[in-house]
Amino acid sequence: VQLQACGGGLVQAGGSLRLSCAVSGRTFSSYAWGWFRQAPGKEREFVGAISWSGGSVDFAESVKGRFTISRDNANNTVFLQMNSLKSEDTAVYYCAARITASFSSMFYSPSQYGYWGQGTQVTVSS
């Protein structure tokens, strides 16, 4: 299983970016997804999660109301739409996937995910 994340870049504060992450390999499994980020000198932190069904979504307080997550199960792809970006959103963003039998479960810790994308840099200039 491989995760390929893309969509990062440089954006001005207040702007938007859309990250995507696709699974290749074991595409017939059901996945719950998460997004994490890591800024220089800081630990990897939770950004958002979405259940396999897509019916359950949750975000870190720091991004609530600005970020949304959606998924395309047919193509095993998840998206992170980031709006009203702030300089403090600057980080490397990672997508993560976990095979799950639950339609509604979400996972918040990096240790709960078995598959990771390579990370994509998001830089927000003020």
C-alpha positions, 0 to 999 in steps of 0.5 A: 500500500502506498499513499501519494499526497500532493497539492502543497505549495506557497500561499498568502495568508487568507488564501486556500489550498487543497491537498489530496491523497490517494491510495495505490496497491491494496485499494479494495480495503476500507480506510479511515483517513487522517491528516497530520502536520509537523512544523519545524521543531515541533511534534506531529500534530493531528489536523483532521480525520474522516471515517470510512463512510465519510459520515464522521469528520473531526478537526483540531480546534486550531483549524475548525471552521477553516478546513474541511475533509472529503473523500472519494471511496471509488478512487480511494482518495481523500482531500483536505480543503484549507481555507483562510490559511494563517502563517501558523498553518505552515508545516509539512502535511501528512495523510494517513490511512488505516484499514478499518471494519467500522463505518464511523470510527475516526482515529486521532493518534499517529500510532493508530495509522498504518500507512503514511504519505510522504508529506507535502509542504504548505507554506503560508506567507504573512 
